[in-house]
Amino acid sequence: MTSSPSAAPSPALKALYDVPAPAKLNLFLHVVGKRPDGYHLLQSLFVLIDWADTLHFERRDDGALHRHDRGDALPEDDLCLRAARALRQASGSAFGADIHIEKRLPSGAGMGGGSSDAASTLLALNRLWGLNWSRERLLPIALQLGADVPFFVGGRNAFVEGIGEVLTPIEVPELRLAVVKPGASIATKDIFSSPLLQRSESVAIVAGFPAANDGRSEEVLETESPSNEVNSWGGRKGNIARDHQTSEILVQQLFEGWGRNDLQPPAEAASHEVSKALEWLQSRYENSRMTGSGSAVFAIVRPSLNAMQTAAEKIDAVSGPESNLKATPEGEFEKLPEGWVGKMCRSLSVHPLQGWAED
């Protein structure tokens, strides 16, 4: 028996095919401190996008775990295998799995590709092995695998704190995002050890985000009833941007330059390609920012450019008909500088596998 991601869970499942593992973008990323153990404390807005890897899972009754790469070879012991082993150990399941990975997300991009693959592995094997564990039960395993994995298991756009494990859901309006990954990849450890890494002077408190704040100097907008109750994600209950108007203001201020990615200066110093990609998008969309520790960069496409045809017309108007960027109806870039990859993306309101674990 086989199943697609929309099928109902059943312990009789033999396989799950076409399981998505979407990427994320950091709309901003502020470094706000450092723990005694050396881990940096962050505040960020994580948003899911529709650029994704695809995974396929076939249950094994002999308990063996094998990964099969449908494309470029991945590291021998990647996060998917580690996730499968961790879930099997925690659950005591006697099952194994053949895991097939179609990598579409670029590596070394700061888009969470490996973490997303691991999260989708946890969610898929939770069903395939008939465990039907709650999200709350899966999250501690996710955190053991990496700071970004809980976000993908959580399944909603979120304000992220701590080292990445404290998540508070947030409503984000649908966005069009031009995403480009230059050829260079930068080691995360090099970014965090760089002398150019500076701590943000201001922080966005969990009660709100930048907006029309009645002239206050803080870069926050307080909601009517901020709560300190902790939800099952480890975050505070309630959405930060709990209404559409507030989230629209947030996006507008991000477009106008509020916030930053504090990891961007050391990344630009490490690779001129990051700077080149940022300038390339800035000239076309009037904004650009790096995601995560790089090297991928993105631009928020103004609502007036949400139609692909309109976007292509604007590019021609700004850069002329010989511009390197052409947006096709499928959302791909027809031509990019050599060694770069890119995609015109949409944000997702929830993870495609959101229903695969109970809250």
Number of C-alpha atoms within 10 A of each C-alpha: 7 12 18 12 16 11 10 11 20 14 12 12 17 17 22 22 17 16 24 23 32 27 28 28 27 26 22 21 25 24 25 19 17 14 10 7 6 9 12 16 16 22 25 25 22 29 24 29 25 18 24 21 22 20 24 21 24 19 20 18 12 10 13 13 17 15 18 14 14 13 10 9 10 14 8 8 9 14 20 25 20 17 25 23 16 17 21 20 11 11 13 9 13 13 17 22 24 17 23 19 24 17 21 15 21 25 17 22 26 25 30 27 25 23 28 26 29 28 31 27 27 27 26 27 25 24 22 26 25 16 15 19 16 14 23 18 14 20 23 14 18 26 16 13 19 16 15 24 29 29 32 30 28 26 22 23 26 25 30 24 23 20 18 21 22 22 29 26 25 22 21 25 17 14 19 21 21 23 25 26 28 27 19 17 21 19 15 16 9 13 22 20 10 15 9 15 16 16 17 17 8 13 18 19 17 23 19 21 25 22 20 14 13 7 6 9 7 13 18 19 22 18 16 9 8 15 14 12 10 14 16 16 21 16 21 21 17 18 19 25 24 16 13 12 10 22 20 17 16 22 21 16 16 18 20 11 14 14 21 20 20 24 24 24 17 20 27 20 14 18 16 13 20 28 20 13 25 22 16 19 21 15 13 21 22 16 20 24 29 34 26 26 28 27 30 30 30 27 23 25 23 17 10 8 16 15 14 18 14 13 21 18 15 15 21 17 12 12 13 11 13 9 15 15 21 21 21 15 13 10 17 18 19 12 14 16 12 8 9 16 18 23 20 23 21 19 20 21 18 17 24 19 21 16 16 24 22 11 14
